[in-house]
């Protein structure tokens, strides 16, 4: 098993790559960092399931933000056990002024991501940029 610090470094590198791919709108490349059965929380009460739905969701999210969205990670905490990592992250979304003015959603979030190691590769199984604030919509 890899040392925990190495796992944390590897996961951070993957998240940075994914943030870049989102900003560059390279969604075909992006979905390769998700498990086949991954879920993406699009907004409270709306979830994309599987790589194709996730790709479609990211295309729509990009359009919603006038194709200007840029995720940036702040502080991160990694909880590692075996082949699973829970990431708690301070996530900021930057976008054009027009896009942020029309958005009903916070541009600073406390995200939760779950990664699993499958065939030697870390993949995102749950991508929840809303974190526990999803509980507010219950």
Phi and psi in radians as a Rosetta constraint file:
Dihedral C 1 N 2 CA 2 C 2 CIRCULARHARMONIC -1.180 0.35
Dihedral N 2 CA 2 C 2 N 3 CIRCULARHARMONIC 2.611 0.35
Dihedral C 2 N 3 CA 3 C 3 CIRCULARHARMONIC -1.093 0.35
Dihedral N 3 CA 3 C 3 N 4 CIRCULARHARMONIC 2.586 0.35
Dihedral C 3 N 4 CA 4 C 4 CIRCULARHARMONIC -1.019 0.35
Dihedral N 4 CA 4 C 4 N 5 CIRCULARHARMONIC -0.721 0.35
Dihedral C 4 N 5 CA 5 C 5 CIRCULARHARMONIC -1.061 0.35
Dihedral N 5 CA 5 C 5 N 6 CIRCULARHARMONIC -0.640 0.35
Dihedral C 5 N 6 CA 6 C 6 CIRCULARHARMONIC -1.200 0.35
Dihedral N 6 CA 6 C 6 N 7 CIRCULARHARMONIC -0.699 0.35
Dihedral C 6 N 7 CA 7 C 7 CIRCULARHARMONIC -1.083 0.35
Dihedral N 7 CA 7 C 7 N 8 CIRCULARHARMONIC -0.811 0.35
Dihedral C 7 N 8 CA 8 C 8 CIRCULARHARMONIC -1.012 0.35
Dihedral N 8 CA 8 C 8 N 9 CIRCULARHARMONIC -0.771 0.35
Dihedral C 8 N 9 CA 9 C 9 CIRCULARHARMONIC -1.071 0.35
Dihedral N 9 CA 9 C 9 N 10 CIRCULARHARMONIC -0.780 0.35
Dihedral C 9 N 10 CA 10 C 10 CIRCULARHARMONIC -1.101 0.35
Dihedral N 10 CA 10 C 10 N 11 CIRCULARHARMONIC -0.767 0.35
Dihedral C 10 N 11 CA 11 C 11 CIRCULARHARMONIC -1.152 0.35
Dihedral N 11 CA 11 C 11 N 12 CIRCULARHARMONIC -0.754 0.35
Dihedral C 11 N 12 CA 12 C 12 CIRCULARHARMONIC -1.041 0.35
Dihedral N 12 CA 12 C 12 N 13 CIRCULARHARMONIC -0.731 0.35
Dihedral C 12 N 13 CA 13 C 13 CIRCULARHARMONIC -1.094 0.35
Dihedral N 13 CA 13 C 13 N 14 CIRCULARHARMONIC -0.711 0.35
Dihedral C 13 N 14 CA 14 C 14 CIRCULARHARMONIC -1.138 0.35
Dihedral N 14 CA 14 C 14 N 15 CIRCULARHARMONIC -0.784 0.35
Dihedral C 14 N 15 CA 15 C 15 CIRCULARHARMONIC -1.065 0.35
Dihedral N 15 CA 15 C 15 N 16 CIRCULARHARMONIC -0.732 0.35
Dihedral C 15 N 16 CA 16 C 16 CIRCULARHARMONIC -1.077 0.35
Dihedral N 16 CA 16 C 16 N 17 CIRCULARHARMONIC -0.742 0.35
Dihedral C 16 N 17 CA 17 C 17 CIRCULARHARMONIC -1.086 0.35
Dihedral N 17 CA 17 C 17 N 18 CIRCULARHARMONIC -0.799 0.35
Dihedral C 17 N 18 CA 18 C 18 CIRCULARHARMONIC -1.099 0.35
Dihedral N 18 CA 18 C 18 N 19 CIRCULARHARMONIC -0.721 0.35
Dihedral C 18 N 19 CA 19 C 19 CIRCULARHARMONIC -1.044 0.35
Dihedral N 19 CA 19 C 19 N 20 CIRCULARHARMONIC -0.733 0.35
Dihedral C 19 N 20 CA 20 C 20 CIRCULARHARMONIC -1.114 0.35
Dihedral N 20 CA 20 C 20 N 21 CIRCULARHARMONIC -0.758 0.35
Dihedral C 20 N 21 CA 21 C 21 CIRCULARHARMONIC -1.130 0.35
Dihedral N 21 CA 21 C 21 N 22 CIRCULARHARMONIC -0.626 0.35
Dihedral C 21 N 22 CA 22 C 22 CIRCULARHARMONIC -1.120 0.35
Dihedral N 22 CA 22 C 22 N 23 CIRCULARHARMONIC -0.843 0.35
Dihedral C 22 N 23 CA 23 C 23 CIRCULARHARMONIC -1.091 0.35
Dihedral N 23 CA 23 C 23 N 24 CIRCULARHARMONIC -0.674 0.35
Dihedral C 23 N 24 CA 24 C 24 CIRCULARHARMONIC -1.417 0.35
Dihedral N 24 CA 24 C 24 N 25 CIRCULARHARMONIC -0.091 0.35
Dihedral C 24 N 25 CA 25 C 25 CIRCULARHARMONIC 0.997 0.35
Dihedral N 25 CA 25 C 25 N 26 CIRCULARHARMONIC 0.742 0.35
Dihedral C 25 N 26 CA 26 C 26 CIRCULARHARMONIC -1.766 0.35
Dihedral N 26 CA 26 C 26 N 27 CIRCULARHARMONIC 1.225 0.35
Dihedral C 26 N 27 CA 27 C 27 CIRCULARHARMONIC -1.281 0.35
Dihedral N 27 CA 27 C 27 N 28 CIRCULARHARMONIC -0.474 0.35
Dihedral C 27 N 28 CA 28 C 28 CIRCULARHARMONIC -1.092 0.35
Dihedral N 28 CA 28 C 28 N 29 CIRCULARHARMONIC -0.693 0.35
Dihedral C 28 N 29 CA 29 C 29 CIRCULARHARMONIC -1.288 0.35
Dihedral N 29 CA 29 C 29 N 30 CIRCULARHARMONIC -0.675 0.35
Dihedral C 29 N 30 CA 30 C 30 CIRCULARHARMONIC -1.012 0.35
Dihedral N 30 CA 30 C 30 N 31 CIRCULARHARMONIC -0.790 0.35
Dihedral C 30 N 31 CA 31 C 31 CIRCULARHARMONIC -1.169 0.35
Dihedral N 31 CA 31 C 31 N 32 CIRCULARHARMONIC -0.255 0.35
Dihedral C 31 N 32 CA 32 C 32 CIRCULARHARMONIC -1.225 0.35
Dihedral N 32 CA 32 C 32 N 33 CIRCULARHARMONIC -0.182 0.35
Dihedral C 32 N 33 CA 33 C 33 CIRCULARHARMONIC -1.675 0.35
Dihedral N 33 CA 33 C 33 N 34 CIRCULARHARMONIC 0.137 0.35
Dihedral C 33 N 34 CA 34 C 34 CIRCULARHARMONIC -1.975 0.35
Dihedral N 34 CA 34 C 34 N 35 CIRCULARHARMONIC 2.609 0.35
Dihedral C 34 N 35 CA 35 C 35 CIRCULARHARMONIC -1.194 0.35
Dihedral N 35 CA 35 C 35 N 36 CIRCULARHARMONIC 2.806 0.35
Dihedral C 35 N 36 CA 36 C 36 CIRCULARHARMONIC -1.003 0.35
Dihedral N 36 CA 36 C 36 N 37 CIRCULARHARMONIC -0.625 0.35
Dihedral C 36 N 37 CA 37 C 37 CIRCULARHARMONIC -1.828 0.35
Dihedral N 37 CA 37 C 37 N 38 CIRCULARHARMONIC 0.381 0.35
Dihedral C 37 N 38 CA 38 C 38 CIRCULARHARMONIC -1.073 0.35
Dihedral N 38 CA 38 C 38 N 39 CIRCULARHARMONIC 2.758 0.35
Dihedral C 38 N 39 CA 39 C 39 CIRCULARHARMONIC -2.172 0.35
Dihedral N 39 CA 39 C 39 N 40 CIRCULARHARMONIC 2.560 0.35
Dihedral C 39 N 40 CA 40 C 40 CIRCULARHARMONIC -2.172 0.35
Dihedral N 40 CA 40 C 40 N 41 CIRCULARHARMONIC 2.151 0.35
Dihedral C 40 N 41 CA 41 C 41 CIRCULARHARMONIC -1.405 0.35
Dihedral N 41 CA 41 C 41 N 42 CIRCULARHARMONIC 1.934 0.35
Dihedral C 41 N 42 CA 42 C 42 CIRCULARHARMONIC -1.351 0.35
Dihedral N 42 CA 42 C 42 N 43 CIRCULARHARMONIC -0.837 0.35
Dihedral C 42 N 43 CA 43 C 43 CIRCULARHARMONIC -2.814 0.35
Dihedral N 43 CA 43 C 43 N 44 CIRCULARHARMONIC 2.916 0.35
Dihedral C 43 N 44 CA 44 C 44 CIRCULARHARMONIC -0.889 0.35
Dihedral N 44 CA 44 C 44 N 45 CIRCULARHARMONIC 2.303 0.35
Dihedral C 44 N 45 CA 45 C 45 CIRCULARHARMONIC 1.244 0.35
Dihedral N 45 CA 45 C 45 N 46 CIRCULARHARMONIC 0.259 0.35
Dihedral C 45 N 46 CA 46 C 46 CIRCULARHARMONIC -2.399 0.35
Dihedral N 46 CA 46 C 46 N 47 CIRCULARHARMONIC 2.047 0.35
Dihedral C 46 N 47 CA 47 C 47 CIRCULARHARMONIC -2.212 0.35
Dihedral N 47 CA 47 C 47 N 48 CIRCULARHARMONIC 2.393 0.35
Dihedral C 47 N 48 CA 48 C 48 CIRCULARHARMONIC -1.699 0.35
Dihedral N 48 CA 48 C 48 N 49 CIRCULARHARMONIC 2.424 0.35
Dihedral C 48 N 49 CA 49 C 49 CIRCULARHARMONIC -2.144 0.35
Dihedral N 49 CA 49 C 49 N 50 CIRCULARHARMONIC 2.211 0.35
Dihedral C 49 N 50 CA 50 C 50 CIRCULARHARMONIC 1.500 0.35
Dihedral N 50 CA 50 C 50 N 51 CIRCULARHARMONIC 2.778 0.35
Dihedral C 50 N 51 CA 51 C 51 CIRCULARHARMONIC -1.028 0.35
Dihedral N 51 CA 51 C 51 N 52 CIRCULARHARMONIC -0.742 0.35
Dihedral C 51 N 52 CA 52 C 52 CIRCULARHARMONIC -1.182 0.35
Dihedral N 52 CA 52 C 52 N 53 CIRCULARHARMONIC -0.732 0.35
Dihedral C 52 N 53 CA 53 C 53 CIRCULARHARMONIC -1.144 0.35
Dihedral N 53 CA 53 C 53 N 54 CIRCULARHARMONIC -0.648 0.35
Dihedral C 53 N 54 CA 54 C 54 CIRCULARHARMONIC -1.133 0.35
Dihedral N 54 CA 54 C 54 N 55 CIRCULARHARMONIC -0.766 0.35
Dihedral C 54 N 55 CA 55 C 55 CIRCULARHARMONIC -1.034 0.35
Dihedral N 55 CA 55 C 55 N 56 CIRCULARHARMONIC -0.837 0.35
Dihedral C 55 N 56 CA 56 C 56 CIRCULARHARMONIC -1.047 0.35
Dihedral N 56 CA 56 C 56 N 57 CIRCULARHARMONIC -0.708 0.35
Dihedral C 56 N 57 CA 57 C 57 CIRCULARHARMONIC -1.117 0.35
Dihedral N 57 CA 57 C 57 N 58 CIRCULARHARMONIC -0.761 0.35
Dihedral C 57 N 58 CA 58 C 58 CIRCULARHARMONIC -1.122 0.35
Dihedral N 58 CA 58 C 58 N 59 CIRCULARHARMONIC -0.607 0.35
Dihedral C 58 N 59 CA 59 C 59 CIRCULARHARMONIC -1.094 0.35
Dihedral N 59 CA 59 C 59 N 60 CIRCULARHARMONIC -0.767 0.35
Dihedral C 59 N 60 CA 60 C 60 CIRCULARHARMONIC -1.203 0.35
Dihedral N 60 CA 60 C 60 N 61 CIRCULARHARMONIC -0.675 0.35
Dihedral C 60 N 61 CA 61 C 61 CIRCULARHARMONIC -1.109 0.35
Dihedral N 61 CA 61 C 61 N 62 CIRCULARHARMONIC -0.754 0.35
Dihedral C 61 N 62 CA 62 C 62 CIRCULARHARMONIC -1.034 0.35
Dihedral N 62 CA 62 C 62 N 63 CIRCULARHARMONIC -0.779 0.35
Dihedral C 62 N 63 CA 63 C 63 CIRCULARHARMONIC -1.117 0.35
Dihedral N 63 CA 63 C 63 N 64 CIRCULARHARMONIC -0.717 0.35
Dihedral C 63 N 64 CA 64 C 64 CIRCULARHARMONIC -1.002 0.35
Dihedral N 64 CA 64 C 64 N 65 CIRCULARHARMONIC -0.666 0.35
Dihedral C 64 N 65 CA 65 C 65 CIRCULARHARMONIC -1.655 0.35
Dihedral N 65 CA 65 C 65 N 66 CIRCULARHARMONIC 0.497 0.35
Dihedral C 65 N 66 CA 66 C 66 CIRCULARHARMONIC 0.940 0.35
Dihedral N 66 CA 66 C 66 N 67 CIRCULARHARMONIC 0.621 0.35
Dihedral C 66 N 67 CA 67 C 67 CIRCULARHARMONIC 0.921 0.35
Dihedral N 67 CA 67 C 67 N 68 CIRCULARHARMONIC 0.706 0.35
Dihedral C 67 N 68 CA 68 C 68 CIRCULARHARMONIC -2.280 0.35
Dihedral N 68 CA 68 C 68 N 69 CIRCULARHARMONIC 0.169 0.35
Dihedral C 68 N 69 CA 69 C 69 CIRCULARHARMONIC -1.243 0.35
Dihedral N 69 CA 69 C 69 N 70 CIRCULARHARMONIC 2.407 0.35
Dihedral C 69 N 70 CA 70 C 70 CIRCULARHARMONIC -2.452 0.35
Dihedral N 70 CA 70 C 70 N 71 CIRCULARHARMONIC 1.825 0.35
Dihedral C 70 N 71 CA 71 C 71 CIRCULARHARMONIC -1.356 0.35
Dihedral N 71 CA 71 C 71 N 72 CIRCULARHARMONIC 2.472 0.35
Dihedral C 71 N 72 CA 72 C 72 CIRCULARHARMONIC -2.356 0.35
Dihedral N 72 CA 72 C 72 N 73 CIRCULARHARMONIC 2.326 0.35
Dihedral C 72 N 73 CA 73 C 73 CIRCULARHARMONIC -1.656 0.35
Dihedral N 73 CA 73 C 73 N 74 CIRCULARHARMONIC 2.383 0.35
Dihedral C 73 N 74 CA 74 C 74 CIRCULARHARMONIC -1.727 0.35
Dihedral N 74 CA 74 C 74 N 75 CIRCULARHARMONIC -2.238 0.35
Dihedral C 74 N 75 CA 75 C 75 CIRCULARHARMONIC -1.155 0.35
Dihedral N 75 CA 75 C 75 N 76 CIRCULARHARMONIC 2.542 0.35
Dihedral C 75 N 76 CA 76 C 76 CIRCULARHARMONIC -2.403 0.35
Dihedral N 76 CA 76 C 76 N 77 CIRCULARHARMONIC 2.514 0.35
Dihedral C 76 N 77 CA 77 C 77 CIRCULARHARMONIC -2.212 0.35
Dihedral N 77 CA 77 C 77 N 78 CIRCULARHARMONIC 2.309 0.35
Dihedral C 77 N 78 CA 78 C 78 CIRCULARHARMONIC -1.975 0.35
Dihedral N 78 CA 78 C 78 N 79 CIRCULARHARMONIC 2.245 0.35
Dihedral C 78 N 79 CA 79 C 79 CIRCULARHARMONIC -1.992 0.35
Dihedral N 79 CA 79 C 79 N 80 CIRCULARHARMONIC 1.946 0.35
Dihedral C 79 N 80 CA 80 C 80 CIRCULARHARMONIC -1.943 0.35
Dihedral N 80 CA 80 C 80 N 81 CIRCULARHARMONIC 2.296 0.35
Dihedral C 80 N 81 CA 81 C 81 CIRCULARHARMONIC -2.554 0.35
Dihedral N 81 CA 81 C 81 N 82 CIRCULARHARMONIC 2.029 0.35
Dihedral C 81 N 82 CA 82 C 82 CIRCULARHARMONIC 0.978 0.35
Dihedral N 82 CA 82 C 82 N 83 CIRCULARHARMONIC -2.108 0.35
Dihedral C 82 N 83 CA 83 C 83 CIRCULARHARMONIC -1.733 0.35
Dihedral N 83 CA 83 C 83 N 84 CIRCULARHARMONIC 0.392 0.35
Dihedral C 83 N 84 CA 84 C 84 CIRCULARHARMONIC -2.318 0.35
Dihedral N 84 CA 84 C 84 N 85 CIRCULARHARMONIC 2.421 0.35
Dihedral C 84 N 85 CA 85 C 85 CIRCULARHARMONIC -2.329 0.35
Dihedral N 85 CA 85 C 85 N 86 CIRCULARHARMONIC 2.240 0.35
Dihedral C 85 N 86 CA 86 C 86 CIRCULARHARMONIC -1.733 0.35
Dihedral N 86 CA 86 C 86 N 87 CIRCULARHARMONIC 2.192 0.35
Dihedral C 86 N 87 CA 87 C 87 CIRCULARHARMONIC -1.960 0.35
Dihedral N 87 CA 87 C 87 N 88 CIRCULARHARMONIC 2.178 0.35
Dihedral C 87 N 88 CA 88 C 88 CIRCULARHARMONIC -1.819 0.35
Dihedral N 88 CA 88 C 88 N 89 CIRCULARHARMONIC 2.140 0.35
Dihedral C 88 N 89 CA 89 C 89 CIRCULARHARMONIC -2.354 0.35
Dihedral N 89 CA 89 C 89 N 90 CIRCULARHARMONIC 2.487 0.35
Dihedral C 89 N 90 CA 90 C 90 CIRCULARHARMONIC -1.525 0.35
Dihedral N 90 CA 90 C 90 N 91 CIRCULARHARMONIC 2.016 0.35
Dihedral C 90 N 91 CA 91 C 91 CIRCULARHARMONIC -2.072 0.35
Dihedral N 91 CA 91 C 91 N 92 CIRCULARHARMONIC 2.330 0.35
Dihedral C 91 N 92 CA 92 C 92 CIRCULARHARMONIC -1.995 0.35
Dihedral N 92 CA 92 C 92 N 93 CIRCULARHARMONIC 2.421 0.35
Dihedral C 92 N 93 CA 93 C 93 CIRCULARHARMONIC -1.955 0.35
Dihedral N 93 CA 93 C 93 N 94 CIRCULARHARMONIC 2.139 0.35
Dihedral C 93 N 94 CA 94 C 94 CIRCULARHARMONIC -1.815 0.35
Dihedral N 94 CA 94 C 94 N 95 CIRCULARHARMONIC 2.534 0.35
Dihedral C 94 N 95 CA 95 C 95 CIRCULARHARMONIC -2.780 0.35
Dihedral N 95 CA 95 C 95 N 96 CIRCULARHARMONIC 3.000 0.35
Dihedral C 95 N 96 CA 96 C 96 CIRCULARHARMONIC -1.017 0.35
Dihedral N 96 CA 96 C 96 N 97 CIRCULARHARMONIC 2.698 0.35
Dihedral C 96 N 97 CA 97 C 97 CIRCULARHARMONIC -1.010 0.35
Dihedral N 97 CA 97 C 97 N 98 CIRCULARHARMONIC -0.702 0.35
Dihedral C 97 N 98 CA 98 C 98 CIRCULARHARMONIC -1.061 0.35
Dihedral N 98 CA 98 C 98 N 99 CIRCULARHARMONIC -0.747 0.35
Dihedral C 98 N 99 CA 99 C 99 CIRCULARHARMONIC -1.180 0.35
Dihedral N 99 CA 99 C 99 N 100 CIRCULARHARMONIC -0.753 0.35
Dihedral C 99 N 100 CA 100 C 100 CIRCULARHARMONIC -1.215 0.35
Dihedral N 100 CA 100 C 100 N 101 CIRCULARHARMONIC -0.577 0.35
Dihedral C 100 N 101 CA 101 C 101 CIRCULARHARMONIC -1.103 0.35
Dihedral N 101 CA 101 C 101 N 102 CIRCULARHARMONIC -0.628 0.35
Dihedral C 101 N 102 CA 102 C 102 CIRCULARHARMONIC -1.550 0.35
Dihedral N 102 CA 102 C 102 N 103 CIRCULARHARMONIC -0.173 0.35
Dihedral C 102 N 103 CA 103 C 103 CIRCULARHARMONIC -1.298 0.35
Dihedral N 103 CA 103 C 103 N 104 CIRCULARHARMONIC 2.369 0.35
Dihedral C 103 N 104 CA 104 C 104 CIRCULARHARMONIC -1.571 0.35
Dihedral N 104 CA 104 C 104 N 105 CIRCULARHARMONIC 0.024 0.35
Dihedral C 104 N 105 CA 105 C 105 CIRCULARHARMONIC -2.048 0.35
Dihedral N 105 CA 105 C 105 N 106 CIRCULARHARMONIC 2.609 0.35
Dihedral C 105 N 106 CA 106 C 106 CIRCULARHARMONIC -1.092 0.35
Dihedral N 106 CA 106 C 106 N 107 CIRCULARHARMONIC 2.469 0.35
Dihedral C 106 N 107 CA 107 C 107 CIRCULARHARMONIC -1.633 0.35
Dihedral N 107 CA 107 C 107 N 108 CIRCULARHARMONIC -0.124 0.35
Dihedral C 107 N 108 CA 108 C 108 CIRCULARHARMONIC -2.086 0.35
Dihedral N 108 CA 108 C 108 N 109 CIRCULARHARMONIC 2.239 0.35
Dihedral C 108 N 109 CA 109 C 109 CIRCULARHARMONIC -2.372 0.35
Dihedral N 109 CA 109 C 109 N 110 CIRCULARHARMONIC 2.833 0.35
Dihedral C 109 N 110 CA 110 C 110 CIRCULARHARMONIC -1.945 0.35
Dihedral N 110 CA 110 C 110 N 111 CIRCULARHARMONIC 1.538 0.35
Dihedral C 110 N 111 CA 111 C 111 CIRCULARHARMONIC -1.404 0.35
Dihedral N 111 CA 111 C 111 N 112 CIRCULARHARMONIC 2.746 0.35
Dihedral C 111 N 112 CA 112 C 112 CIRCULARHARMONIC -2.246 0.35
Dihedral N 112 CA 112 C 112 N 113 CIRCULARHARMONIC 2.299 0.35
Dihedral C 112 N 113 CA 113 C 113 CIRCULARHARMONIC -2.238 0.35
Dihedral N 113 CA 113 C 113 N 114 CIRCULARHARMONIC 2.485 0.35
Dihedral C 113 N 114 CA 114 C 114 CIRCULARHARMONIC -2.104 0.35
Dihedral N 114 CA 114 C 114 N 115 CIRCULARHARMONIC 2.202 0.35
Dihedral C 114 N 115 CA 115 C 115 CIRCULARHARMONIC -1.956 0.35
Dihedral N 115 CA 115 C 115 N 116 CIRCULARHARMONIC 2.516 0.35
Dihedral C 115 N 116 CA 116 C 116 CIRCULARHARMONIC -2.194 0.35
Dihedral N 116 CA 116 C 116 N 117 CIRCULARHARMONIC 2.529 0.35
Dihedral C 116 N 117 CA 117 C 117 CIRCULARHARMONIC -1.598 0.35
Dihedral N 117 CA 117 C 117 N 118 CIRCULARHARMONIC 2.038 0.35
Dihedral C 117 N 118 CA 118 C 118 CIRCULARHARMONIC -2.193 0.35
Dihedral N 118 CA 118 C 118 N 119 CIRCULARHARMONIC 2.159 0.35
Dihedral C 118 N 119 CA 119 C 119 CIRCULARHARMONIC 0.884 0.35
Dihedral N 119 CA 119 C 119 N 120 CIRCULARHARMONIC 0.750 0.35
Dihedral C 119 N 120 CA 120 C 120 CIRCULARHARMONIC 1.374 0.35
Dihedral N 120 CA 120 C 120 N 121 CIRCULARHARMONIC 0.094 0.35
Dihedral C 120 N 121 CA 121 C 121 CIRCULARHARMONIC -2.172 0.35
Dihedral N 121 CA 121 C 121 N 122 CIRCULARHARMONIC 2.330 0.35
Dihedral C 121 N 122 CA 122 C 122 CIRCULARHARMONIC -1.373 0.35
Dihedral N 122 CA 122 C 122 N 123 CIRCULARHARMONIC 2.179 0.35
Dihedral C 122 N 123 CA 123 C 123 CIRCULARHARMONIC -2.247 0.35
Dihedral N 123 CA 123 C 123 N 124 CIRCULARHARMONIC 2.565 0.35
Dihedral C 123 N 124 CA 124 C 124 CIRCULARHARMONIC -1.402 0.35
Dihedral N 124 CA 124 C 124 N 125 CIRCULARHARMONIC 2.189 0.35
Dihedral C 124 N 125 CA 125 C 125 CIRCULARHARMONIC -1.751 0.35
Dihedral N 125 CA 125 C 125 N 126 CIRCULARHARMONIC -0.582 0.35
Dihedral C 125 N 126 CA 126 C 126 CIRCULARHARMONIC -2.373 0.35
Dihedral N 126 CA 126 C 126 N 127 CIRCULARHARMONIC 2.170 0.35
Dihedral C 126 N 127 CA 127 C 127 CIRCULARHARMONIC -2.089 0.35
Dihedral N 127 CA 127 C 127 N 128 CIRCULARHARMONIC 1.788 0.35
Dihedral C 127 N 128 CA 128 C 128 CIRCULARHARMONIC -2.196 0.35
Dihedral N 128 CA 128 C 128 N 129 CIRCULARHARMONIC 1.578 0.35
Dihedral C 128 N 129 CA 129 C 129 CIRCULARHARMONIC -1.223 0.35
Dihedral N 129 CA 129 C 129 N 130 CIRCULARHARMONIC -0.202 0.35
Dihedral C 129 N 130 CA 130 C 130 CIRCULARHARMONIC -1.571 0.35
Dihedral N 130 CA 130 C 130 N 131 CIRCULARHARMONIC -0.275 0.35
Dihedral C 130 N 131 CA 131 C 131 CIRCULARHARMONIC 0.970 0.35
Dihedral N 131 CA 131 C 131 N 132 CIRCULARHARMONIC -2.481 0.35
Dihedral C 131 N 132 CA 132 C 132 CIRCULARHARMONIC -1.313 0.35
Dihedral N 132 CA 132 C 132 N 133 CIRCULARHARMONIC -0.121 0.35
Dihedral C 132 N 133 CA 133 C 133 CIRCULARHARMONIC -1.138 0.35
Dihedral N 133 CA 133 C 133 N 134 CIRCULARHARMONIC -0.209 0.35
Dihedral C 133 N 134 CA 134 C 134 CIRCULARHARMONIC -1.029 0.35
Dihedral N 134 CA 134 C 134 N 135 CIRCULARHARMONIC -0.493 0.35
Dihedral C 134 N 135 CA 135 C 135 CIRCULARHARMONIC -1.106 0.35
Dihedral N 135 CA 135 C 135 N 136 CIRCULARHARMONIC -0.459 0.35
Dihedral C 135 N 136 CA 136 C 136 CIRCULARHARMONIC -1.139 0.35
Dihedral N 136 CA 136 C 136 N 137 CIRCULARHARMONIC -0.393 0.35
Dihedral C 136 N 137 CA 137 C 137 CIRCULARHARMONIC -1.605 0.35
Dihedral N 137 CA 137 C 137 N 138 CIRCULARHARMONIC 0.024 0.35
